[in-house]
Amino acid sequence: MQRVFSGIQPTGIPHLGNYLGAIRNWVTLQSDHECLFCLVDMHTLTMPWTPQSLREQTLGSTACLLASGIDPKRLYNQSAVSAHARLGWIFNCVSRLGWLNRMTQFKDKAGKSRENHSAGLYVYPNLMAADILTFHATRVPVGDDQRQHIELANDIAKKFNHDMSIEFFPEIEPIISPEAARVMSLRDGNKKMSKSDPSEQSRIVLTDTPEEITQKIRRAKTDSEALPSEKEGLEGRPEAQNLVTIYAAMSDQSLEKVLSDFGGQGFGSFKQALADLLVEKLSPVATETRHLLADEHHLLQVLRQGAEHARNISEPIVQEAERLVGFLR
């Protein structure tokens, strides 16, 4: 059974894009892989944060992941497992500046003010490589925009193996599902759904009430044309494409099937059908999340037990990596 690692930043309650793009896939992977799912709180420090918000958001993310069906034994927070930081430092010394300079995500996040950002934001791909390889994980579910980070992780592993003259770290295979829904903002079909968008109407979070979901879908930006009957008719219509994509993903249908059912109709009836579908699928998650958030002790216990499980796997691997580089123990 192959080992899978994946992580998500605990930056608040996940939204619909997180659910369809990652969380739902994690639940499926649990059935036939040895999985470790991590709340990467150390990565959160690469951008502005406050201690109180980090604590609250980590607990909120934990509750939502559990409510979505993640096995509690597989879930932990990154900072509770020191192997991440220890191997991350080794990889900082293995990785090359030229490799990091090619990372497009740093350029996107830093923008024109890169000199004002933390060193952590620059080197976080090295920590991401350590996150995976501290468990000798061989498969990682990622979006297509993360493919470059997996390539870097493999370059780091190969250089470590070459420098130490041993095949120690395995090659990582990215799991990039072609069916994974790319969910866009409800206010702008050209932008990804994001927690950082100042408009709460741009996203559906997994704790939204049925009334909030219905209202947000009704207010979602659309155009004046009816829905097309064929996929090609969505070209150049990003908002229509987004809503149809969400419906297809939530109902486990193809875009073609959705358009066959709703083609020719206006957005009024389609939005109502989409809102009803989202309420049906997400309300149980919201209810269970609120139930779990009422018991902080239980959430902390889940994370502690998950961290113990992660340490049992990672410690022998990272201790051997430390021995290989010459650290005395």
C-alpha positions in Angstrom: 0.0 0.0 0.0 1.5 3.3 -1.1 1.9 6.1 1.4 0.2 9.4 0.7 0.9 12.8 2.3 -1.1 16.0 1.9 -1.4 19.2 3.8 -3.6 22.2 4.0 -3.0 25.6 5.7 -5.2 26.2 8.7 -6.3 29.6 7.6 -9.9 29.3 8.7 -12.9 27.2 7.8 -12.3 25.6 4.4 -14.4 26.8 1.5 -16.1 25.0 -1.3 -13.0 25.1 -3.5 -10.9 23.5 -0.8 -13.6 20.8 -0.4 -13.9 19.9 -4.1 -10.3 20.4 -4.9 -8.7 18.5 -2.0 -10.7 17.4 1.0 -13.2 15.2 -0.8 -10.3 13.5 -2.7 -8.5 12.9 0.6 -11.6 11.0 2.0 -11.5 8.7 -1.1 -7.8 8.1 -0.9 -8.1 6.8 2.7 -9.7 3.6 1.4 -6.7 2.2 -0.5 -3.7 4.2 0.7 -1.7 4.7 3.9 -2.5 8.4 4.3 -1.2 11.3 6.5 -3.1 14.6 6.4 -1.4 17.6 7.9 -2.5 21.0 9.1 0.6 22.9 8.0 0.7 25.5 10.7 4.4 26.2 10.2 3.7 27.2 6.6 1.1 29.7 7.9 3.8 31.8 9.5 5.2 32.7 6.0 2.4 35.3 5.7 1.0 37.7 8.3 -0.7 36.0 11.3 -1.7 36.4 14.9 -1.2 33.8 17.6 -4.9 33.8 18.6 -6.1 33.5 15.0 -3.7 30.7 14.2 -4.9 28.7 17.2 -8.6 29.3 16.4 -8.2 28.5 12.7 -6.3 25.3 13.4 -9.1 24.1 15.6 -11.7 25.2 13.0 -9.9 23.4 10.2 -9.5 20.3 12.3 -13.3 20.2 13.1 -14.2 20.7 9.4 -11.8 18.0 8.2 -13.2 15.5 10.7 -16.8 16.5 9.8 -15.9 15.9 6.1 -14.9 12.3 6.8 -11.2 12.4 7.4 -10.0 9.6 9.6 -8.9 11.2 12.9 -5.9 8.8 13.2 -4.5 10.3 10.0 -4.8 14.0 11.0 -2.2 16.1 12.9 -0.7 19.6 13.0 2.7 20.1 11.5 4.4 21.9 14.4 3.7 19.0 16.8 6.1 16.8 14.8 9.6 18.1 15.0 10.8 15.9 12.1 9.3 18.4 9.7 11.6 21.3 10.9 14.7 19.1 11.3 14.5 17.7 7.8 13.4 21.1 6.5 16.7 22.6 7.6 18.7 19.8 6.0 16.9 20.5 2.8 17.5 24.2 3.1 21.2 23.3 2.8 20.7 20.8 0.0 18.4 22.9 -2.2 20.0 25.5 -4.5 19.1 29.2 -4.8 18.7 28.8 -8.5 16.0 26.2 -7.9 14.1 28.5 -5.6 14.4 31.4 -7.9 12.4 29.5 -10.4 9.4 28.9 -8.1 6.5 30.9 -9.6 4.4 30.8 -6.4 6.9 32.9 -4.5 6.8 35.5 -7.3 3.0 35.5 -7.3 2.7 35.8 -3.5 5.5 38.4 -3.0 4.6 40.5 -6.0 6.7 43.7 -6.3 7.4 43.8 -2.6 9.5 40.7 -2.4 12.2 42.4 -0.3 9.7 43.0 2.5 8.6 39.3 2.7 10.0 36.8 5.1 12.8 34.3 4.3 10.3 31.6 5.2 8.1 32.5 2.2 11.1 32.1 0.0 12.3 28.7 1.3 8.9 27.2 2.1 9.2 24.8 -0.9 12.1 23.2 0.9 9.9 22.6 4.0 7.1 21.3 1.7 9.6 18.7 0.3 10.5 17.8 3.9 6.8 17.5 4.8 6.5 14.7 2.2 9.8 13.0 2.5 9.9 12.8 6.3 7.5 10.0 5.8 9.0 8.5 2.6 5.6 9.3 1.0 5.5 8.3 -2.7 2.2 9.9 -3.7 0.9 13.5 -3.1 -2.5 14.8 -4.3 -1.9 18.3 -5.6 -3.4 20.9 -7.9 -1.7 21.5 -11.2 -0.3 24.8 -9.8 1.7 22.7 -7.3 3.4 20.4 -9.8 6.5 22.6 -9.7 6.9 22.0 -6.0 6.8 18.2 -6.5 9.5 18.6 -9.1 11.6 20.6 -6.7 11.1 18.0 -4.0 12.3 15.2 -6.3 15.3 17.4 -7.2 16.2 17.8 -3.5 15.7 14.0 -2.9 18.0 13.1 -5.8 20.7 15.6 -4.7 20.6 14.3 -1.2 20.8 10.7 -2.4 23.7 11.6 -4.7 25.6 13.6 -2.0 25.2 10.8 0.5 25.9 8.0 -2.1 22.7 6.1 -1.1 19.2 5.7 -2.5 17.5 6.9 0.6 14.6 9.2 -0.4 12.1 7.8 -2.9 10.7 9.5 -5.9 7.4 11.3 -5.4 4.5 11.0 -7.8 2.0 13.8 -7.9 -1.6 12.8 -8.0 -3.3 15.4 -10.3 -6.8 14.3 -10.9 -8.2 15.6 -14.2 -11.7 15.5 -12.7 -10.8 17.8 -9.8 -13.0 20.8 -9.9 -11.4 24.2 -10.2 -13.8 26.4 -8.2 -13.8 30.1 -9.0 -15.1 33.1 -7.1 -18.9 33.6 -7.2 -18.3 37.3 -7.9 -15.6 36.9 -10.6 -15.3 33.7 -12.7 -11.7 34.6 -13.6 -10.4 34.4 -10.0 -10.1 31.3 -7.8 -12.4 31.1 -4.8 -10.3 32.4 -1.9 -10.6 33.1 1.8 -8.6 36.3 1.2 -11.2 37.8 -1.0 -12.7 40.8 0.9 -16.3 39.9 -0.3 -17.9 37.0 1.7 -20.3 36.7 -1.2 -17.4 35.4 -3.3 -17.2 32.0 -1.5 -19.2 29.3 0.2 -17.6 28.2 3.4 -18.4 24.7 4.8 -20.1 26.1 7.9 -22.5 28.4 5.9 -26.2 27.9 6.8 -28.7 26.8 4.2 -30.0 30.4 4.0 -26.5 31.7 3.5 -25.7 29.2 0.7 -29.0 29.9 -1.1 -28.4 33.7 -0.8 -24.8 33.5 -2.1 -25.8 31.3 -5.1 -28.7 33.6 -6.0 -26.3 36.6 -5.9 -23.6 34.8 -7.9 -22.5 36.7 -11.0 -23.9 35.4 -14.3 -24.5 36.7 -17.8 -27.8 37.3 -19.6 -27.7 34.3 -21.9 -29.4 30.9 -21.2 -27.3 27.9 -20.3 -25.9 26.2 -23.4 -26.8 22.6 -24.3 -23.1 21.7 -25.1 -19.8 22.2 -23.3 -18.5 24.4 -26.1 -21.2 26.9 -25.3 -19.5 27.8 -22.0 -16.4 29.2 -23.7 -15.9 32.8 -22.9 -18.5 32.6 -20.1 -16.4 32.1 -16.9 -19.3 32.6 -14.4 -21.5 30.2 -16.2 -18.6 27.7 -16.5 -18.0 28.0 -12.8 -21.6 27.3 -11.6 -22.0 24.4 -14.0 -18.6 23.0 -12.8 -19.7 23.2 -9.2 -23.0 21.5 -10.0 -21.2 18.7 -11.9 -18.7 18.1 -9.1 -21.2 18.1 -6.3 -23.6 15.7 -8.2 -20.8 13.5 -9.5 -21.9 14.1 -13.1 -20.1 15.3 -16.2 -20.5 18.8 -17.5 -22.2 17.3 -20.6 -24.8 15.6 -18.4 -25.5 18.8 -16.5 -25.9 20.8 -19.7 -28.1 18.2 -21.2 -30.4 18.5 -18.2 -30.4 22.4 -17.9 -29.4 23.6 -21.4 -31.7 26.3 -22.7 -32.9 27.3 -19.2 -32.2 30.6 -17.6 -30.1 31.0 -14.5 -33.0 31.4 -12.1 -34.1 27.8 -12.1 -30.5 26.5 -12.4 -29.3 28.6 -9.4 -32.2 27.2 -7.3 -31.3 23.6 -8.2 -27.6 24.3 -7.4 -28.4 25.9 -4.1 -30.6 22.9 -3.2 -27.8 20.5 -4.1 -25.2 22.4 -2.1 -27.5 22.6 1.0 -28.2 18.8 0.8 -24.5 17.9 0.5 -22.9 20.5 2.8 -25.5 20.9 5.7 -24.4 17.6 7.4 -20.7 18.8 7.3 -21.7 22.2 8.8 -23.8 20.6 11.5 -21.0 18.2 12.5 -18.4 20.9 12.4 -20.3 23.1 14.8 -20.8 20.1 17.1 -17.0 19.4 17.1 -16.1 23.0 17.7 -18.1 22.9 20.9 -15.6 20.3 22.3 -12.1 21.8 22.1 -10.6 19.1 24.4 -11.7 16.4 21.9 -10.1 18.3 18.9 -6.8 18.7 20.8 -6.9 15.0 21.7 -7.4 14.1 18.1 -4.4 16.2 17.0 -2.2 14.8 19.8 -3.0 11.2 18.8 -2.5 12.0 15.1 0.9 13.6 15.9 2.0 10.6 17.9 1.1 8.3 14.9 3.0 10.7 12.6 6.1 10.7 14.9 6.2 6.9 15.0 6.6 6.9 11.2 8.8 10.0 10.7 11.3 9.6 13.6 13.3 6.6 12.2 13.4 8.2 8.8 14.6 11.6 9.9 17.0 10.2 12.5 18.6 8.1 9.7 18.8 11.2 7.4 20.5 13.1 10.3 23.0 10.2 10.7 23.7 10.2 7.0 24.7 13.9 7.0 27.0 13.4 10.0 25.0 14.6 12.9 26.0 13.0 16.3 23.2 11.5 18.3 
